[in-house]
Amino acid sequence: MFSSKIRWLLVFIFVITAIIAPFTDMGIWVALVFLLTATILVLSHFKFGTVLKARAALGQANVDKAEELLNEIKRPEWLSKRYQAYYHFVRSLIASFRQDADVAAEHSNKALAYQNLRTEEIGILRYNLARAAYEKRDYPNAKKELKLLRELKVEDLHLKKRVEELEHALVQK
C-alpha cells in the first residue's frame, strides 16, 4: 500500500508518460495502459484511502500517526461502505483514547450503522457506547449497551475485563 504522496507521484508520472507515449515508439496502446494504471490508482485512493494504514498504526499504539492518516482523507463519504465503517471505527478508538466519550459514541454509532465489522470490533464499539452513556450518567442506556455486548460473546480478554469493571461501576449506581 502506497502512501498518498507516492500514489499521487505515480499518477503524475503515468499521466505524463501516457501523454508522451504516442509521440514515441511506445505507441497508443502503451499510453492507454499508463492512463488505465493512473485511473486505478486514483480510484483506489478515493475508494480505500489510508484507512487500513491508520488501523495498523492504531494496532501498534501509534494514535497520533493513525489520526494523521485519517486526516489525509478529505471525503470519507467517498470511501467504500466497508472502509467508511472502518474509518469511523478507528475515529471512535482515537476519540476513546483521547477520553472524548461524546465523539467516541458518535463515531461508534456511525460505524455500527454500516454493519460491516467483525464481532470483536462491534464489541469494542458497544463498549464505547456503554462507557459514553455511563459518563453522561445515562445508566439505563449503559446497561442496555452492555447487555448487547454480552450477547455478542466476544472472546477478547481485555475487553471482558473492561466490561466487568463497567458493570461493577453500574451496580454501585
PyMOL commands that set and color helices and strands:
alter all, ss='L'
color gray80, all
select helices_A, chain A and resi 4-23+28-48+51-59+63-71+76-78+81-97+101-114+119-135+139-152+157-171
alter helices_A, ss='H'
color red, helices_A
deselect
rebuild
show_as cartoon
